[in-house]
């Protein structure tokens, strides 16, 4: 079924919208949640929460790209679940490793407390990512948006682990330089 028709079903408040969403995007949402949570049951719950989130968001929201809309809900839900499960401890999972890799590039939460600063940071990071060559951008997004493991990225792109790791390291360094140039990152 076409995405536009699925969105129409949400707007009509038809329960078939959930069934069609699960059929077309269930595996996609599950893989996002599982990459973050590394637990089958938690990933399944996040996917269910994604469907509920989509149901509650449409209407009034009418997403232009349904897959991106669902992916964003899934990612946000999974990260919140992961954070609540790991509130007292750090490290250990794939998500913490990926986020720690970015830590040196992105200012701490204390310097980005206000909503305007967070929006500016998002804008600058998005501009940076869009400026990357296609393959570098796709590898970066797989690692830091979808939180794919290095071995998964190697398989997807046919690269060696050392190539993926060095590509990500160079891209993080470029991001750090870009953020400094844009005045978003300060070493002090």
Wavefront OBJ file of the C-alpha trace (Angstrom):
o trace
v 0.000 0.000 0.000
v 1.253 3.492 -0.808
v 2.362 5.701 2.083
v -0.130 8.424 1.210
v -2.986 5.934 1.532
v -1.654 4.693 4.885
v -1.556 8.285 6.145
v -5.124 8.754 4.894
v -6.145 5.726 6.970
v -4.688 7.394 10.076
v -6.634 10.544 9.297
v -9.806 8.464 8.853
v -9.029 6.856 12.259
v -9.123 3.421 10.652
v -7.445 0.651 12.639
v -6.257 -0.710 9.287
v -3.627 2.066 9.403
v -1.768 0.187 12.155
v -1.971 -3.117 10.273
v -0.670 -1.563 7.060
v 2.080 0.292 8.925
v 3.174 -2.924 10.641
v 3.159 -4.794 7.354
v 5.212 -2.212 5.474
v 7.453 -0.729 8.189
v 7.465 -3.205 11.082
v 10.904 -4.685 10.293
v 12.360 -1.236 9.633
v 11.150 0.115 12.987
v 12.207 -3.054 14.788
v 15.770 -2.817 13.440
v 16.071 0.790 14.651
v 14.781 -0.106 18.113
v 16.884 -3.266 18.359
v 20.074 -1.418 17.372
v 19.510 0.907 20.306
v 18.156 -1.492 22.904
v 19.735 -4.854 21.934
v 16.746 -6.635 23.439
v 13.994 -8.342 21.434
v 11.149 -7.668 23.874
v 12.076 -4.029 24.408
v 12.421 -3.509 20.655
v 8.976 -5.045 20.082
v 7.464 -2.743 22.727
v 9.097 0.269 21.088
v 7.611 -0.705 17.737
v 4.172 -0.930 19.365
v 4.792 2.464 20.974
v 5.741 3.779 17.534
v 2.366 2.757 16.139
v 0.643 4.426 19.085
v 2.776 7.545 18.575
v 1.847 7.648 14.900
v -1.835 7.167 15.784
v -1.700 10.032 18.282
v 0.205 12.326 15.887
v -2.020 11.883 12.827
v -4.062 14.036 12.705
v -3.098 16.842 13.064
v 0.327 16.018 11.598
v 0.516 14.748 7.992
v 4.034 13.419 7.385
v 5.565 13.955 3.966
v 7.796 10.858 4.241
v 6.150 8.173 6.352
v 9.283 6.028 6.782
v 11.277 8.955 8.176
v 8.377 9.946 10.432
v 8.086 6.419 11.848
v 11.857 6.049 12.148
v 12.052 9.248 14.150
v 9.305 8.127 16.535
v 10.952 4.710 16.950
v 14.387 6.193 17.563
v 13.082 8.706 20.109
v 11.057 6.028 21.917
v 13.969 3.570 21.999
v 16.444 6.175 23.247
v 14.061 7.233 26.025
v 13.616 3.595 27.033
v 17.375 3.017 26.933
v 18.034 6.138 29.013
v 15.514 5.109 31.644
v 17.034 1.619 31.828
v 20.572 2.968 32.088
v 19.996 6.092 34.134
v 22.326 4.990 36.921
v 25.063 3.442 34.773
v 27.123 4.334 31.711
v 28.805 2.274 29.030
v 28.371 -1.305 27.961
v 25.961 -1.049 25.028
v 26.310 -0.044 21.391
v 24.417 3.199 21.954
v 26.790 4.442 24.637
v 29.820 3.642 22.476
v 28.368 5.522 19.505
v 27.364 8.493 21.644
v 30.750 8.567 23.387
v 32.431 8.761 19.974
v 30.462 11.942 19.267
v 30.955 13.364 22.770
v 34.198 15.134 21.901
v 32.526 16.970 18.999
v 29.287 18.104 20.615
v 29.198 20.535 23.526
v 27.970 19.260 26.876
v 24.301 19.443 27.870
v 25.022 22.353 30.214
v 26.037 24.576 27.297
v 22.979 23.570 25.242
v 20.275 23.847 27.907
v 18.208 26.489 26.212
v 15.969 25.511 23.323
v 17.414 28.103 20.936
v 20.939 26.805 21.376
v 19.778 23.219 20.813
v 17.946 24.240 17.642
v 21.039 26.042 16.355
v 23.202 23.007 17.079
v 20.744 20.745 15.217
v 20.746 23.116 12.261
v 24.543 23.268 12.075
v 24.955 19.477 12.406
v 22.324 18.910 9.696
v 24.125 21.346 7.392
v 27.391 19.511 8.036
v 25.896 16.082 7.350
v 24.283 17.299 4.126
v 27.645 18.680 2.970
v 29.350 15.276 3.230
v 29.941 13.098 0.169
v 27.122 10.555 -0.206
v 28.957 7.441 1.054
v 30.524 9.256 3.989
v 27.140 10.749 4.873
v 25.406 7.358 4.680
v 28.029 5.678 6.882
v 27.804 8.547 9.400
v 23.996 8.361 9.493
v 24.031 4.571 9.879
v 26.355 4.890 12.857
v 24.991 7.946 14.628
v 21.322 8.058 13.645
v 20.429 4.388 13.319
v 23.197 3.382 15.770
v 24.290 0.477 13.576
v 27.302 -1.457 14.763
v 30.611 -1.204 12.893
v 30.295 -4.790 11.607
v 26.768 -4.066 10.297
v 28.043 -1.004 8.437
v 30.921 -3.045 6.989
v 28.460 -5.609 5.694
v 26.091 -3.016 4.274
v 28.757 -1.068 2.383
v 31.291 -3.838 1.712
v 34.055 -2.012 3.617
v 36.649 -3.375 6.016
v 36.369 -2.523 9.715
v 39.462 -0.358 9.550
v 38.020 1.619 6.630
v 34.725 2.237 8.452
v 36.459 3.177 11.711
v 38.871 5.568 10.004
v 36.064 7.081 7.898
v 34.020 7.723 11.049
v 37.027 9.129 12.896
v 37.833 11.516 10.022
v 34.186 12.558 9.788
v 33.994 13.252 13.535
v 37.165 15.364 13.247
v 35.615 17.273 10.314
v 32.457 17.777 12.390
v 34.481 19.141 15.281
v 36.293 21.584 12.969
v 32.988 22.582 11.352
v 31.344 23.192 14.728
v 34.299 25.344 15.828
v 34.137 27.319 12.580
v 30.396 27.890 13.064
v 30.971 29.008 16.654
v 28.984 26.154 18.178
v 31.921 24.323 19.763
v 34.427 25.821 22.152
v 37.298 23.742 23.552
v 37.293 25.650 26.841
l 1 2 3 4 5 6 7 8 9 10 11 12 13 14 15 16 17 18 19 20 21 22 23 24 25 26 27 28 29 30 31 32 33 34 35 36 37 38 39 40 41 42 43 44 45 46 47 48 49 50 51 52 53 54 55 56 57 58 59 60 61 62 63 64 65 66 67 68 69 70 71 72 73 74 75 76 77 78 79 80 81 82 83 84 85 86 87 88 89 90 91 92 93 94 95 96 97 98 99 100 101 102 103 104 105 106 107 108 109 110 111 112 113 114 115 116 117 118 119 120 121 122 123 124 125 126 127 128 129 130 131 132 133 134 135 136 137 138 139 140 141 142 143 144 145 146 147 148 149 150 151 152 153 154 155 156 157 158 159 160 161 162 163 164 165 166 167 168 169 170 171 172 173 174 175 176 177 178 179 180 181 182 183 184 185 186 187 188
